[in-house]
Amino acid sequence: MARGAAFDKIELSLVRVFHTVITERSVSRAALRLATSQPAVSAQLKRLRSLTGDPLLVRSGAGMAPTAVALSLLPAAAQILQGAQAMFGGHSPAQGFAPEQAEVTFRIAASDYLDPLFLPELVSRVKMQAPNVHLDLLPLTRDFDYRGHLARGEVDVVIGNWLQPPAELHLGRLISDEIVCLVAQDHPAVRSPRSWTLDRYLQSEHIAPTPLHAGGRGVVEEHLQAQGLERNIAVRTPHFGLAPAMVARTHLVLTTGRQFCARYLGFLPVRIVRCPVDFPQLTYYQLWHDLTHASPAIRWLREQVRDVARGLSEGGRA
């Protein structure tokens, strides 16, 4: 078949099916997202395989996995869909995002370092305004390539803290917070504040989050390393939300933002003490890719993220 003839057989809906099937890695889940039947999606996938000359989605263990060709085509598909959105859905207010009528899935990758109330508040706010919207909340782990997921259109927004966010991504500053230490109420730093020196801090046993990528360091370690300092990390955990409970039962020290720590005062036997290290403010951002920058739906989502972070920050200072 001539290249021009093949191109004439491609509709925008077919590109959407391709993008959905590959990002979902499942025909059945793609059918749910597209509000159509599984046989219909299977038929479209068969057409796509014929047009590309590649199987695109293959069996892998108990699930399915995209081929190398499918992954290489995914950014182009996302650009086509984003371009169509910019042409036909992004300029007229009548064609903008209507949350009360929307039936879309938002994918948000977030750390749990910001505030234990953040994600519950965000889910509540989104579902109240957009009852038919679905939310996929994904953890930022060392195996999660958030830059690649954003570039391929597999994730809409990433929320976390970085000393220097990736330069190729759009960013919105959410909050800046003072770095403090959370310790048990009987910790020496509470009983004898004057003895809570830099040396005592570095020698104490610390609990720290597992780095977001292999060989990486968190923002606290990055700053300490830049100052030629090193603390004694006795426990590393990917379950940051459980760290305060671990602190309460030990003499471990948790170094993080005041807003996060403050949520645990009053119902855990813990206290906030100053950090003997002069840290810069801990800044949290939301990141997104140029692929979704002009999307009315994702712009609305980013506004909800911003407003929830702002509300929690202001409430914490009240």
C-alpha positions as CSV (number, residue, x, y, z in Angstrom):
1,M,0.0,0.0,0.0
2,A,1.4,3.4,-0.9
3,R,2.3,5.7,2.0
4,G,-0.3,8.3,0.9
5,A,-3.0,5.7,0.7
6,A,-2.2,4.4,4.2
7,F,-2.2,7.9,5.6
8,D,-5.7,8.5,4.2
9,K,-7.0,5.6,6.2
10,I,-6.0,7.2,9.6
11,E,-8.7,9.1,11.5
12,L,-8.1,11.1,14.7
13,S,-10.2,8.5,16.6
14,L,-7.7,5.8,15.6
15,V,-4.8,7.8,17.0
16,R,-6.8,8.2,20.2
17,V,-7.4,4.4,20.4
18,F,-3.7,3.8,19.9
19,H,-2.7,6.3,22.6
20,T,-5.2,4.9,25.1
21,V,-4.4,1.2,24.4
22,I,-0.7,1.8,24.8
23,T,-0.9,4.0,27.9
24,E,-3.4,1.6,29.5
25,R,-1.5,-1.5,28.4
26,S,-4.8,-3.2,28.2
27,V,-7.6,-3.5,25.6
28,S,-10.3,-3.9,28.2
29,R,-9.1,-0.8,30.3
30,A,-8.8,1.2,27.1
31,A,-12.4,0.3,26.2
32,L,-13.6,1.6,29.6
33,R,-11.7,4.9,29.2
34,L,-13.0,5.3,25.6
35,A,-16.6,4.4,26.7
36,T,-16.8,1.7,24.0
37,S,-16.7,-2.1,23.7
38,Q,-13.7,-4.3,24.0
39,P,-14.4,-5.9,20.5
40,A,-14.5,-2.4,19.0
41,V,-11.1,-1.6,20.5
42,S,-9.7,-4.9,19.4
43,A,-10.8,-4.2,15.9
44,Q,-9.1,-0.8,15.9
45,L,-6.0,-2.4,17.3
46,K,-6.0,-4.9,14.5
47,R,-6.1,-1.9,12.0
48,L,-3.3,-0.2,13.8
49,R,-1.1,-3.3,13.7
50,S,-1.8,-3.6,9.9
51,L,-0.9,0.1,9.4
52,T,2.3,0.1,11.4
53,G,3.4,-3.4,10.6
54,D,4.0,-4.1,14.3
55,P,2.1,-6.0,17.0
56,L,2.2,-2.8,19.2
57,L,0.9,-4.7,22.3
58,V,2.2,-8.1,23.3
59,R,1.7,-10.6,26.1
60,S,4.2,-10.1,29.0
61,G,3.8,-12.4,32.0
62,A,0.3,-12.0,33.4
63,G,-0.3,-8.7,31.5
64,M,0.4,-6.9,28.3
65,A,3.4,-4.7,27.4
66,P,3.9,-2.2,24.5
67,T,6.6,-3.0,21.9
68,A,9.6,-0.7,21.3
69,V,7.8,0.6,18.1
70,A,4.7,1.4,20.1
71,L,6.7,3.3,22.7
72,S,8.5,5.2,20.0
73,L,5.2,6.3,18.4
74,L,3.5,7.3,21.6
75,P,5.0,10.8,21.8
76,A,3.9,11.5,18.2
77,A,0.3,10.3,19.0
78,A,0.2,12.5,22.1
79,Q,1.3,15.5,20.0
80,I,-1.4,14.8,17.4
81,L,-4.1,14.6,20.1
82,Q,-2.8,17.7,21.8
83,G,-2.7,19.6,18.5
84,A,-6.3,18.6,17.8
85,Q,-7.3,19.8,21.3
86,A,-5.6,23.1,20.7
87,M,-7.3,23.5,17.3
88,F,-10.8,22.5,18.2
89,G,-11.2,22.6,21.9
90,G,-9.0,25.1,23.6
91,H,-10.0,28.6,22.5
92,S,-13.7,29.0,22.7
93,P,-15.2,29.3,26.2
94,A,-18.1,27.2,25.0
95,Q,-15.7,24.4,24.1
96,G,-13.6,24.6,27.3
97,F,-13.5,22.1,30.1
98,A,-16.8,21.6,31.9
99,P,-16.0,19.7,35.1
100,E,-19.6,18.9,36.0
101,Q,-20.0,17.1,32.6
102,A,-16.5,15.7,32.1
103,E,-15.9,11.9,31.9
104,V,-12.1,11.7,31.8
105,T,-9.3,10.1,33.8
106,F,-6.6,12.3,35.4
107,R,-3.3,10.7,36.3
108,I,-1.4,12.3,39.1
109,A,2.0,11.1,40.4
110,A,2.7,12.5,43.8
111,S,5.0,12.1,46.8
112,D,3.5,12.0,50.2
113,Y,6.0,14.4,51.7
114,L,3.9,17.6,51.2
115,D,1.1,17.2,53.7
116,P,-0.9,14.0,54.7
117,L,-4.1,16.0,54.0
118,F,-3.1,17.1,50.5
119,L,-4.3,14.1,48.4
120,P,-7.5,13.5,50.4
121,E,-8.4,17.2,50.0
122,L,-7.5,17.1,46.3
123,V,-9.7,14.0,45.6
124,S,-12.5,15.6,47.6
125,R,-12.3,18.9,45.6
126,V,-12.1,17.2,42.2
127,K,-14.9,14.8,42.9
128,M,-17.2,17.5,44.2
129,Q,-16.8,19.6,41.1
130,A,-16.4,16.8,38.5
131,P,-18.3,13.8,39.8
132,N,-17.8,11.6,36.7
133,V,-14.0,12.2,36.6
134,H,-11.7,9.3,37.4
135,L,-8.4,9.7,39.3
136,D,-5.3,7.5,39.1
137,L,-3.0,8.4,41.9
138,L,0.5,7.1,41.3
139,P,3.4,7.0,43.9
140,L,6.7,8.6,43.1
141,T,9.1,5.7,43.7
142,R,12.7,5.0,42.6
143,D,11.3,2.9,39.7
144,F,8.9,5.6,38.4
145,D,10.3,7.5,35.5
146,Y,8.1,10.6,35.9
147,R,9.9,12.5,33.2
148,G,9.3,9.8,30.7
149,H,5.7,9.3,31.8
150,L,5.0,13.0,31.4
151,A,6.7,13.1,27.9
152,R,4.6,10.1,26.7
153,G,1.4,11.5,28.0
154,E,1.0,8.7,30.5
155,V,0.8,11.1,33.5
156,D,-0.8,14.5,33.6
157,V,0.8,16.2,36.6
158,V,3.7,15.3,39.0
159,I,3.7,16.7,42.5
160,G,6.8,16.7,44.7
161,N,9.8,18.6,46.0
162,W,13.1,19.2,44.2
163,L,16.1,21.6,44.9
164,Q,16.2,22.0,41.1
165,P,13.2,20.8,39.1
166,P,13.9,19.4,35.6
167,A,14.4,22.3,33.2
168,E,12.5,20.8,30.3
169,L,9.2,20.7,32.2
170,H,6.7,23.4,33.1
171,L,6.4,24.0,36.8
172,G,4.1,25.7,39.2
173,R,5.3,26.5,42.7
174,L,2.9,25.2,45.4
175,I,4.3,26.0,48.8
176,S,7.6,26.7,50.5
177,D,8.1,25.4,54.0
178,E,10.6,25.6,56.8
179,I,12.6,22.4,57.4
180,V,12.4,21.1,61.0
181,C,13.0,17.9,62.9
182,L,10.2,15.7,64.2
183,V,11.2,13.6,67.3
184,A,9.6,11.6,70.0
185,Q,8.4,13.6,73.0
186,D,11.1,12.1,75.2
187,H,14.0,12.7,72.7
188,P,17.1,14.4,74.1
189,A,16.5,17.3,71.7
190,V,13.2,18.0,73.6
191,R,14.5,17.4,77.1
192,S,17.7,19.5,76.5
193,P,17.3,21.9,73.6
194,R,20.7,23.6,74.2
195,S,22.5,20.3,73.6
196,W,20.7,19.9,70.2
197,T,23.8,21.0,68.3
198,L,25.0,20.3,64.7
199,D,27.3,17.5,65.9
200,R,24.5,15.9,68.0
201,Y,22.1,16.1,65.0
202,L,24.6,14.4,62.6
203,Q,25.4,11.7,65.1
204,S,21.7,10.9,65.9
205,E,19.9,8.1,64.2
206,H,17.8,9.4,61.3
207,I,14.8,8.1,59.3
208,A,14.7,9.2,55.7
209,P,12.7,8.5,52.5
210,T,13.9,6.0,49.9
211,P,15.4,8.1,47.0
212,L,13.2,8.6,44.0
213,H,15.8,6.9,41.7
214,A,18.6,4.4,42.2
215,G,21.7,6.1,43.5
216,G,19.8,9.3,44.0
217,R,19.6,11.5,47.1
218,G,16.8,13.5,48.6
219,V,16.8,17.2,49.0
220,V,18.1,17.0,52.6
221,E,21.0,14.8,51.6
222,E,21.8,17.0,48.6
223,H,22.1,20.0,50.8
224,L,24.1,18.2,53.5
225,Q,26.5,16.9,50.9
226,A,27.0,20.3,49.4
227,Q,27.9,21.5,52.9
228,G,30.4,18.6,53.4
229,L,28.1,17.1,56.0
230,E,26.7,13.6,56.4
231,R,24.0,12.3,58.9
232,N,23.6,8.8,60.3
233,I,20.6,7.3,58.4
234,A,19.4,4.2,60.4
235,V,16.1,3.7,58.6
236,R,15.1,4.3,55.0
237,T,11.5,3.9,54.1
238,P,9.3,4.3,51.0
239,H,6.3,4.7,53.3
240,F,6.9,8.4,54.3
241,G,3.4,8.7,55.8
242,L,4.3,6.0,58.4
243,A,7.6,7.7,59.4
244,P,6.0,9.9,62.2
245,A,4.7,6.7,63.9
246,M,8.1,5.2,63.7
247,V,9.6,8.4,65.2
248,A,7.1,8.3,68.1
249,R,8.3,4.8,69.2
250,T,12.1,5.4,68.9
251,H,14.8,8.1,69.1
252,L,14.9,8.5,65.3
253,V,14.9,12.0,63.8
254,L,12.8,12.9,60.8
255,T,13.9,16.0,58.9
256,T,11.2,17.5,56.7
257,G,8.8,20.4,56.3
258,R,7.0,21.9,59.2
259,Q,3.6,21.6,57.6
260,F,4.0,17.8,57.2
261,C,5.2,17.4,60.8
262,A,2.5,19.6,62.3
263,R,-0.3,17.2,61.2
264,Y,0.9,14.6,63.7
265,L,1.1,16.8,66.8
266,G,-1.7,16.0,69.2
267,F,-2.4,12.4,68.3
268,L,1.2,11.0,68.3
269,P,3.6,11.5,71.2
270,V,6.0,13.6,69.0
271,R,7.4,17.1,69.0
272,I,8.8,19.5,66.5
273,V,12.3,20.9,67.2
274,R,14.5,23.3,65.3
275,C,17.0,21.8,62.8
276,P,20.6,22.7,63.7
277,V,21.5,22.8,60.0
278,D,20.7,26.0,58.0
279,F,18.5,24.6,55.3
280,P,16.9,26.6,52.5
281,Q,13.1,26.5,52.3
282,L,11.7,23.2,51.2
283,T,9.7,24.0,48.0
284,Y,7.0,21.8,46.5
285,Y,6.1,22.0,42.8
286,Q,3.7,20.6,40.3
287,L,5.3,19.6,37.0
288,W,3.8,19.0,33.6
289,H,4.9,18.5,30.0
290,D,4.4,20.8,27.1
291,L,2.1,18.1,25.6
292,T,-0.6,19.0,28.1
293,H,0.2,22.7,28.6
294,A,-2.7,24.0,26.5
295,S,-5.2,21.3,27.5
296,P,-8.3,22.9,29.2
297,A,-8.9,19.8,31.2
298,I,-5.3,19.5,32.5
299,R,-5.2,23.3,33.1
300,W,-8.3,22.9,35.3
301,L,-6.6,20.0,37.2
302,R,-3.5,22.1,37.8
303,E,-5.7,24.9,39.2
304,Q,-7.3,22.5,41.7
305,V,-3.8,21.3,42.8
306,R,-2.7,24.9,43.3
307,D,-5.8,25.9,45.2
308,V,-5.7,22.9,47.5
309,A,-2.0,23.4,48.3
310,R,-2.6,27.1,48.9
311,G,-5.6,26.4,51.2
312,L,-3.7,23.9,53.3
313,S,-0.7,26.2,53.6
314,E,-2.9,29.1,54.7
315,G,-4.8,26.9,57.1
316,G,-1.6,25.7,58.6
317,R,-0.5,29.3,59.3
318,A,-3.8,30.3,60.8
